[in-house]
Amino acid sequence: MRTQWVHQLRDCPDAADVEVLAAEEGRPRQVLARERPGAGGLVDGYVLQSIDPQRRTAVYAWVRAGEAEQVVEYLLDLLAEVCPVERAR
């Protein structure tokens, strides 16, 4: 089921905190990459900090900026550390 969530993107240097509406299935994602408006392709990477399911709000903290490929690779590395592959039992 698709629901509306508010994503609060915080702590980005030289940019104000922003709120964006997002349609999500289930819980919000652990990591986000978002193109910075008017920055010529510069991408900001964020990691999930907290969730308020009653208010449908997900708070993300900024972790990195740069070219899309570099930021996505960094976020995937972070995600692998947080959610390692489970071993078969």
Buried (B, 14 or more C-beta within 10 A) or exposed (E): EEEEBBBBBBBBEEBEEEEEEBEBEEEBBBBBBBEBEEEEEBBBBBBBEEBEEEEBBBBBBBBBBBEEEEBBBBBEEBBEEEEEEEEEE
